[in-house]
Amino acid sequence: MTKLLTVAIPCYNSQAYMAHAIESVLPAGEDVEILVVNDGSTKDDTAKVADDYAARYPGIVRAIHKENGGHGDAVMTGIRNATGVYFKVLDSDDWFDTETFIRVLKRIKELTEAGESIDMVLSNFVYDKVGQKHKYVTRYHHTLPENQIFGWEETHHFRVGHYIQMHSIIYRTSLLRECGLELPKHTFYVDELYAYVPLNSVERMLYLDEDVYHYFIGREDQSVQENIMIQRIDQALLVNRLLVSSVKISEIKDKHKRRYMLRYLEIITTVSSVLLIKSGTPENRRKKRALWAYIHEQQPDVYIILKRRFLGRLTHLPGRIGRGATIVGYKVSRRIFGFN
């Protein structure tokens, strides 16, 4: 039976919090399929929790058990098994605001029943940081038309650091299967690929100004912590290279899409470069040079543009003093532009 939306919840040793994620989706009812993807959990009862929900909510919840392959592999498993017309990822330590999620789902259903096909639906997401009363919300109301189907030519300028992220996205499932998306196994930061590669195939979009997704920030071992990112820099570099090789920016015909894709690649490459500099090791400085050499090899025209821009120049200041200035300049830029 085809559902309107598949919500895939990748779970790895998630017993302590996965129920919150599942429960935030369940009130949407029969229009939604929930795929609880147990990614080879061994340290707790994740598998049992998944099976219990599948038994209690047949026809809505399905438990999928697989060998451990990492977050990206769990997402790809969800895409392969989805029966929904549309597809969304919900990490097991995050959750939906149920009321706003149902409103978004209702709007998608109205358009679907009217015969409209949409490549990507976007909504807002909330940075739900532990101990912080004010929750920062990423919105797109100054950039995208609201509550109407639109194309890239109707988008406004995305400011630096304010980009489309996995938490914002609902894709058409068939687009995900046809766009060439492949998320590598046992690799962090694959959400960058998920929010980038399919865009090359996206033409028809819908933005709903609803705060749906709550992105939990608070665990010390979270992969987005800067010290953790430096420890896992090789995985970040793998993702960065895949961004470069997966989409040839000069071949994108629409100038608005081309500009967006270039900006996105710029910020990811800047973050990779600065982390390599901040680590302070000669080996990582060599890795930075290798990353830029790879960009030059794969997309020489993009290399020239990125290196001439402010952030590109900032990451190529020579010597110890230059590297120190890069770190200071990056911190200032991050405060001004708001990127992580």
VOPAGU-2260 file (C-alpha; in pm, 1 decimal, decimal comma):
REM VOPAGU-2260
SITE   aa  ch    i         X         Y         Z
SITE  MET   A    0       0,0       0,0       0,0
SITE  THR   A    1     142,1     338,9    -103,5
SITE  LYS   A    2     166,5     597,1     172,1
SITE  LEU   A    3     186,6     972,2     134,8
SITE  LEU   A    4     509,2    1001,3     334,5
SITE  THR   A    5     776,8     767,3     464,0
SITE  VAL   A    6     964,2     884,0     774,3
SITE  ALA   A    7    1286,9     687,2     818,9
SITE  ILE   A    8    1435,1     684,2    1170,2
SITE  PRO   A    9    1792,9     547,3    1170,9
SITE  CYS   A   10    1867,0     397,1    1512,4
SITE  TYR   A   11    2196,3     283,8    1660,2
SITE  ASN   A   12    2193,2     199,8    2031,0
SITE  SER   A   13    1906,8     448,6    2059,8
SITE  GLN   A   14    1689,7     280,6    2324,0
SITE  ALA   A   15    1708,3     578,4    2560,1
SITE  TYR   A   16    1548,5     830,3    2322,7
SITE  MET   A   17    1410,0     669,1    2005,2
SITE  ALA   A   18    1057,1     639,7    2146,3
SITE  HIS   A   19    1031,3    1020,2    2162,1
SITE  ALA   A   20    1109,4    1040,5    1790,2
SITE  ILE   A   21     859,2     769,0    1699,0
SITE  GLU   A   22     583,6     910,6    1920,7
SITE  SER   A   23     620,2    1253,3    1758,8
SITE  VAL   A   24     524,5    1102,5    1420,2
SITE  LEU   A   25     252,7     854,5    1516,7
SITE  PRO   A   26     -38,4    1102,5    1552,7
SITE  ALA   A   27     -14,7    1173,9    1178,9
SITE  GLY   A   28    -189,0     839,0    1129,9
SITE  GLU   A   29    -229,3     621,2     823,3
SITE  ASP   A   30     -87,5     869,5     572,0
SITE  VAL   A   31     258,1     810,2     717,2
SITE  GLU   A   32     482,7     506,1     715,3
SITE  ILE   A   33     748,1     497,9     989,1
SITE  LEU   A   34    1056,3     290,8     910,0
SITE  VAL   A   35    1258,0     226,5    1225,2
SITE  VAL   A   36    1594,9     120,9    1084,1
SITE  ASN   A   37    1799,3     -63,1    1345,2
SITE  ASP   A   38    2157,0     -20,8    1225,5
SITE  GLY   A   39    2309,0    -325,3    1396,0
SITE  SER   A   40    2261,6    -207,5    1755,2
SITE  THR   A   41    2431,9    -432,4    2010,8
SITE  LYS   A   42    2457,0    -239,7    2339,3
SITE  ASP   A   43    2089,9    -197,8    2427,8
SITE  ASP   A   44    1733,4    -296,9    2337,1
SITE  THR   A   45    1696,8     -81,4    2025,3
SITE  ALA   A   46    1587,1    -385,8    1824,1
SITE  LYS   A   47    1322,5    -478,1    2083,6
SITE  VAL   A   48    1183,6    -124,3    2097,8
SITE  ALA   A   49    1157,8    -120,5    1717,1
SITE  ASP   A   50     979,2    -456,6    1710,4
SITE  ASP   A   51     742,7    -352,8    1990,7
SITE  TYR   A   52     630,4     -42,6    1798,9
SITE  ALA   A   53     589,8    -244,2    1478,0
SITE  ALA   A   54     369,1    -494,0    1666,3
SITE  ARG   A   55     159,4    -219,1    1828,2
SITE  TYR   A   56     112,9     -15,3    1509,2
SITE  PRO   A   57      92,9    -257,4    1216,0
SITE  GLY   A   58      46,5     -81,9     886,2
SITE  ILE   A   59     218,7     230,7    1019,2
SITE  VAL   A   60     547,3     121,0    1178,9
SITE  ARG   A   61     792,4    -120,4    1020,1
SITE  ALA   A   62    1109,5    -238,8    1191,6
SITE  ILE   A   63    1407,8    -304,9     965,4
SITE  HIS   A   64    1710,9    -478,5    1113,5
SITE  LYS   A   65    2042,4    -463,6     932,2
SITE  GLU   A   66    2414,5    -502,2     986,9
SITE  ASN   A   67    2588,4    -190,0    1108,9
SITE  GLY   A   68    2674,6      38,9     820,3
SITE  GLY   A   69    2649,5     383,7     971,4
SITE  HIS   A   70    2396,0     662,5     942,0
SITE  GLY   A   71    2420,2     700,1     565,1
SITE  ASP   A   72    2369,3     330,4     504,3
SITE  ALA   A   73    2062,9     336,3     731,8
SITE  VAL   A   74    1920,5     627,9     531,6
SITE  MET   A   75    1984,0     443,6     204,0
SITE  THR   A   76    1809,6     137,8     351,1
SITE  GLY   A   77    1512,2     360,1     430,6
SITE  ILE   A   78    1504,1     496,3      73,4
SITE  ARG   A   79    1515,3     145,6     -74,1
SITE  ASN   A   80    1230,9      22,4     149,2
SITE  ALA   A   81    1007,2     329,4     142,8
SITE  THR   A   82     651,7     301,8      12,1
SITE  GLY   A   83     573,5     671,2      58,2
SITE  VAL   A   84     541,2     914,0    -231,6
SITE  TYR   A   85     762,4    1144,5     -25,5
SITE  PHE   A   86    1051,0    1070,0     209,7
SITE  LYS   A   87    1192,2    1235,2     522,8
SITE  VAL   A   88    1470,6    1143,9     764,8
SITE  LEU   A   89    1425,0    1187,4    1141,1
SITE  ASP   A   90    1730,8    1110,8    1352,5
SITE  SER   A   91    1651,3     900,3    1656,9
SITE  ASP   A   92    1757,8    1167,9    1909,1
SITE  ASP   A   93    1550,6    1438,2    1735,7
SITE  TRP   A   94    1174,3    1481,9    1708,3
SITE  PHE   A   95     894,8    1658,7    1521,2
SITE  ASP   A   96     661,9    1919,9    1659,4
SITE  THR   A   97     358,8    1700,2    1593,8
SITE  GLU   A   98     105,9    1977,5    1539,0
SITE  THR   A   99     312,2    2158,3    1276,0
SITE  PHE   A  100     415,3    1829,4    1113,4
SITE  ILE   A  101      48,0    1737,6    1064,8
SITE  ARG   A  102     -20,8    2078,3     908,0
SITE  VAL   A  103     265,4    2027,1     661,2
SITE  LEU   A  104     141,7    1678,8     580,9
SITE  LYS   A  105    -209,7    1810,3     520,4
SITE  ARG   A  106     -81,2    2068,2     270,7
SITE  ILE   A  107     123,8    1805,9      84,5
SITE  LYS   A  108    -182,8    1580,8      69,5
SITE  GLU   A  109    -397,4    1861,2     -72,9
SITE  LEU   A  110    -148,2    1926,7    -350,5
SITE  THR   A  111     -98,0    1556,7    -421,8
SITE  GLU   A  112    -472,5    1499,8    -451,5
SITE  ALA   A  113    -485,8    1797,7    -688,6
SITE  GLY   A  114    -236,0    1619,0    -914,4
SITE  GLU   A  115      68,6    1830,5    -825,2
SITE  SER   A  116     409,1    1667,0    -810,0
SITE  ILE   A  117     675,1    1836,6    -596,0
SITE  ASP   A  118    1043,5    1748,7    -592,6
SITE  MET   A  119    1124,3    1895,5    -250,7
SITE  VAL   A  120     920,4    2032,0      39,6
SITE  LEU   A  121    1100,7    2256,3     287,9
SITE  SER   A  122    1008,4    2364,3     639,5
SITE  ASN   A  123    1191,9    2520,9     933,5
SITE  PHE   A  124    1396,6    2344,7    1199,8
SITE  VAL   A  125    1476,4    2432,3    1559,4
SITE  TYR   A  126    1818,3    2404,0    1722,7
SITE  ASP   A  127    1707,7    2246,4    2050,3
SITE  LYS   A  128    2016,8    2302,5    2262,4
SITE  VAL   A  129    2031,8    2165,2    2615,5
SITE  GLY   A  130    1999,6    2432,3    2884,1
SITE  GLN   A  131    1917,2    2711,2    2640,7
SITE  LYS   A  132    1578,0    2877,7    2683,0
SITE  HIS   A  133    1584,6    3062,3    2351,3
SITE  LYS   A  134    1582,9    2811,0    2066,3
SITE  TYR   A  135    1728,4    2933,4    1737,6
SITE  VAL   A  136    1507,0    2854,3    1438,5
SITE  THR   A  137    1636,7    2826,7    1083,0
SITE  ARG   A  138    1373,5    2982,4     858,1
SITE  TYR   A  139    1365,8    3050,0     485,1
SITE  HIS   A  140    1085,9    3307,3     463,2
SITE  HIS   A  141    1321,3    3580,3     336,2
SITE  THR   A  142    1465,5    3348,6      72,5
SITE  LEU   A  143    1180,3    3131,8     -56,2
SITE  PRO   A  144     819,5    3199,5    -159,8
SITE  GLU   A  145     576,9    3067,9     101,3
SITE  ASN   A  146     300,5    2810,6      56,1
SITE  GLN   A  147     324,2    2791,3    -321,5
SITE  ILE   A  148     505,3    2573,3    -572,1
SITE  PHE   A  149     806,5    2757,8    -713,7
SITE  GLY   A  150    1126,8    2708,8    -911,9
SITE  TRP   A  151    1487,0    2817,8    -858,8
SITE  GLU   A  152    1433,9    3141,5   -1050,9
SITE  GLU   A  153    1193,5    3255,8    -777,0
SITE  THR   A  154    1442,1    3205,6    -492,9
SITE  HIS   A  155    1624,2    3497,3    -335,2
SITE  HIS   A  156    1985,8    3512,1    -225,9
SITE  PHE   A  157    2085,6    3259,9      42,9
SITE  ARG   A  158    2311,3    3435,3     290,5
SITE  VAL   A  159    2637,8    3264,7     384,8
SITE  GLY   A  160    2576,8    2984,1     633,4
SITE  HIS   A  161    2199,9    2981,4     583,2
SITE  TYR   A  162    2149,1    2678,3     365,8
SITE  ILE   A  163    1907,6    2396,2     305,7
SITE  GLN   A  164    1983,0    2115,9     551,7
SITE  MET   A  165    1861,9    1761,3     593,6
SITE  HIS   A  166    1638,4    1862,3     883,9
SITE  SER   A  167    1444,6    2095,6     652,1
SITE  ILE   A  168    1387,7    1855,1     365,9
SITE  ILE   A  169    1115,8    1626,1     241,1
SITE  TYR   A  170    1208,6    1477,6     -98,6
SITE  ARG   A  171     999,0    1299,3    -356,2
SITE  THR   A  172    1104,0     936,3    -305,2
SITE  SER   A  173    1139,4     853,7    -673,9
SITE  LEU   A  174    1373,2    1151,7    -717,1
SITE  LEU   A  175    1600,0    1016,9    -442,8
SITE  ARG   A  176    1614,0     680,9    -618,0
SITE  GLU   A  177    1689,4     829,3    -958,3
SITE  CYS   A  178    1928,6    1117,2    -880,5
SITE  GLY   A  179    2239,9     905,1    -820,7
SITE  LEU   A  180    2259,3     966,2    -445,8
SITE  GLU   A  181    2493,1     723,4    -270,4
SITE  LEU   A  182    2580,6     775,9      96,3
SITE  PRO   A  183    2903,9     602,1     200,5
SITE  LYS   A  184    2902,7     349,3     482,3
SITE  HIS   A  185    3058,2     412,8     823,9
SITE  THR   A  186    3094,4     784,9     753,0
SITE  PHE   A  187    2978,2    1087,1     947,6
SITE  TYR   A  188    2856,5    1412,6     787,2
SITE  VAL   A  189    2671,5    1236,9     503,3
SITE  ASP   A  190    2377,7    1472,2     565,8
SITE  GLU   A  191    2577,7    1724,2     359,8
SITE  LEU   A  192    2555,0    1491,6      58,9
SITE  TYR   A  193    2186,9    1427,2     127,5
SITE  ALA   A  194    2114,1    1800,8     123,5
SITE  TYR   A  195    2322,3    1865,5    -190,6
SITE  VAL   A  196    2336,2    1590,1    -450,9
SITE  PRO   A  197    1958,0    1550,8    -506,0
SITE  LEU   A  198    1922,5    1928,0    -558,0
SITE  ASN   A  199    2073,6    1883,8    -902,6
SITE  SER   A  200    1745,7    1708,4    -993,4
SITE  VAL   A  201    1511,3    1936,9    -796,7
SITE  GLU   A  202    1302,3    2182,2    -999,1
SITE  ARG   A  203     961,3    2215,5    -826,7
SITE  MET   A  204     967,9    2316,5    -460,1
SITE  LEU   A  205     728,8    2407,8    -179,7
SITE  TYR   A  206     821,9    2600,3     135,5
SITE  LEU   A  207     597,0    2599,2     441,4
SITE  ASP   A  208     691,9    2837,7     722,8
SITE  GLU   A  209     640,1    2578,9     996,8
SITE  ASP   A  210     882,5    2484,9    1277,2
SITE  VAL   A  211     863,0    2109,2    1229,3
SITE  TYR   A  212    1197,6    1952,7    1311,3
SITE  HIS   A  213    1368,8    1975,7    1651,7
SITE  TYR   A  214    1742,2    1916,1    1613,5
SITE  PHE   A  215    1878,1    1808,4    1952,0
SITE  ILE   A  216    2218,6    1949,7    2051,1
SITE  GLY   A  217    2371,5    1849,3    2380,9
SITE  ARG   A  218    2558,0    1520,3    2375,9
SITE  GLU   A  219    2931,9    1557,9    2432,5
SITE  ASP   A  220    3008,3    1296,7    2165,1
SITE  GLN   A  221    2794,7    1465,8    1900,2
SITE  SER   A  222    2966,1    1458,4    1561,4
SITE  VAL   A  223    2924,6    1833,5    1501,2
SITE  GLN   A  224    3138,7    1929,1    1800,5
SITE  GLU   A  225    3456,2    2091,1    1664,8
SITE  ASN   A  226    3701,3    1866,8    1851,4
SITE  ILE   A  227    3511,1    1559,6    1732,0
SITE  MET   A  228    3516,2    1689,8    1374,8
SITE  ILE   A  229    3894,1    1727,8    1386,6
SITE  GLN   A  230    3926,2    1369,3    1513,0
SITE  ARG   A  231    3707,0    1254,5    1223,2
SITE  ILE   A  232    3855,6    1488,7     965,3
SITE  ASP   A  233    3921,0    1212,0     712,7
SITE  GLN   A  234    3548,8    1136,6     701,5
SITE  ALA   A  235    3468,3    1505,1     655,4
SITE  LEU   A  236    3721,0    1518,7     372,3
SITE  LEU   A  237    3567,4    1213,1     206,2
SITE  VAL   A  238    3228,1    1384,2     209,3
SITE  ASN   A  239    3383,6    1708,8      81,7
SITE  ARG   A  240    3541,7    1524,0    -211,8
SITE  LEU   A  241    3214,3    1347,2    -290,0
SITE  LEU   A  242    3039,9    1684,7    -300,7
SITE  VAL   A  243    3296,8    1796,2    -556,9
SITE  SER   A  244    3277,6    1483,4    -773,4
SITE  SER   A  245    2899,5    1428,5    -756,7
SITE  VAL   A  246    2778,8    1752,3    -914,4
SITE  LYS   A  247    2953,7    1939,7   -1196,6
SITE  ILE   A  248    2851,7    2294,2   -1112,1
SITE  SER   A  249    2944,1    2443,9   -1450,1
SITE  GLU   A  250    2694,4    2208,2   -1617,4
SITE  ILE   A  251    2398,4    2340,0   -1415,2
SITE  LYS   A  252    2191,6    2551,1   -1654,4
SITE  ASP   A  253    1985,3    2749,5   -1404,8
SITE  LYS   A  254    2200,7    3033,6   -1269,9
SITE  HIS   A  255    2012,1    3050,2    -939,0
SITE  LYS   A  256    2068,1    2681,9    -868,4
SITE  ARG   A  257    2429,2    2706,4    -985,4
SITE  ARG   A  258    2494,6    2998,2    -749,9
SITE  TYR   A  259    2340,3    2810,3    -457,5
SITE  MET   A  260    2539,3    2490,7    -521,6
SITE  LEU   A  261    2861,9    2689,3    -549,7
SITE  ARG   A  262    2796,5    2869,6    -221,1
SITE  TYR   A  263    2720,2    2544,7     -43,3
SITE  LEU   A  264    3039,6    2381,5    -167,6
SITE  GLU   A  265    3231,1    2693,5     -66,1
SITE  ILE   A  266    3118,5    2683,4     296,8
SITE  ILE   A  267    3181,1    2307,9     335,8
SITE  THR   A  268    3530,4    2344,3     186,0
SITE  THR   A  269    3603,1    2642,7     409,3
SITE  VAL   A  270    3505,2    2449,9     723,0
SITE  SER   A  271    3720,2    2152,2     616,4
SITE  SER   A  272    4016,9    2379,7     544,7
SITE  VAL   A  273    3994,0    2569,6     872,8
SITE  LEU   A  274    3963,3    2250,0    1078,5
SITE  LEU   A  275    4275,2    2114,8     907,8
SITE  ILE   A  276    4458,3    2438,4     988,7
SITE  LYS   A  277    4332,6    2446,6    1349,6
SITE  SER   A  278    4457,9    2093,5    1414,0
SITE  GLY   A  279    4808,8    2237,5    1384,5
SITE  THR   A  280    4976,5    1931,1    1233,4
SITE  PRO   A  281    5192,9    1926,3     918,1
SITE  GLU   A  282    5002,7    1616,1     802,3
SITE  ASN   A  283    4670,3    1798,1     810,2
SITE  ARG   A  284    4816,7    2097,6     628,5
SITE  ARG   A  285    4917,8    1854,0     354,5
SITE  LYS   A  286    4561,5    1720,6     353,5
SITE  LYS   A  287    4432,2    2074,8     301,3
SITE  ARG   A  288    4656,7    2118,5      -1,2
SITE  ALA   A  289    4542,3    1779,0    -130,7
SITE  LEU   A  290    4175,9    1877,2     -93,6
SITE  TRP   A  291    4221,3    2194,1    -298,7
SITE  ALA   A  292    4427,5    2003,4    -555,4
SITE  TYR   A  293    4137,1    1759,9    -589,3
SITE  ILE   A  294    3893,7    2045,9    -651,7
SITE  HIS   A  295    4132,7    2183,1    -916,6
SITE  GLU   A  296    4150,9    1842,9   -1082,8
SITE  GLN   A  297    3775,5    1776,1   -1078,8
SITE  GLN   A  298    3636,9    2124,8   -1143,3
SITE  PRO   A  299    3912,9    2373,7   -1238,4
SITE  ASP   A  300    3666,9    2656,8   -1306,5
SITE  VAL   A  301    3509,5    2611,4    -961,8
SITE  TYR   A  302    3857,5    2598,9    -804,9
SITE  ILE   A  303    3943,0    2938,9    -950,3
SITE  ILE   A  304    3620,2    3095,2    -826,6
SITE  LEU   A  305    3648,1    2951,1    -474,4
SITE  LYS   A  306    4012,1    3045,5    -432,3
SITE  ARG   A  307    3952,4    3405,0    -540,9
SITE  ARG   A  308    3663,2    3463,3    -301,4
SITE  PHE   A  309    3712,2    3602,6      48,7
SITE  LEU   A  310    3681,0    3269,1     231,5
SITE  GLY   A  311    3913,3    3099,4     -16,6
SITE  ARG   A  312    4175,6    3368,5      28,5
SITE  LEU   A  313    4128,9    3350,7     402,7
SITE  THR   A  314    4215,5    2978,8     409,9
SITE  HIS   A  315    4530,3    3026,7     200,0
SITE  LEU   A  316    4718,3    3288,0     403,6
SITE  PRO   A  317    5083,4    3168,3     417,2
SITE  GLY   A  318    5300,5    3079,3     714,9
SITE  ARG   A  319    5232,8    3053,7    1087,4
SITE  ILE   A  320    5110,4    3411,6    1112,7
SITE  GLY   A  321    4884,7    3354,5     814,5
SITE  ARG   A  322    4738,8    3040,2     969,9
SITE  GLY   A  323    4671,4    3230,1    1293,2
SITE  ALA   A  324    4503,0    3506,7    1096,6
SITE  THR   A  325    4292,9    3244,5     915,8
SITE  ILE   A  326    4158,6    3108,3    1243,9
SITE  VAL   A  327    4079,5    3457,6    1376,5
SITE  GLY   A  328    3919,9    3558,5    1046,3
SITE  TYR   A  329    3713,7    3241,5    1039,9
SITE  LYS   A  330    3580,7    3305,9    1391,6
SITE  VAL   A  331    3486,5    3661,5    1297,1
SITE  SER   A  332    3322,2    3543,7     973,0
SITE  ARG   A  333    3129,9    3276,3    1159,5
SITE  ARG   A  334    2991,2    3537,0    1398,3
SITE  ILE   A  335    2897,2    3773,0    1115,5
SITE  PHE   A  336    2749,3    3515,1     879,6
SITE  GLY   A  337    2620,7    3268,1    1138,5
SITE  PHE   A  338    2759,2    2946,0     992,8
SITE  ASN   A  339    2895,1    2657,0    1202,1
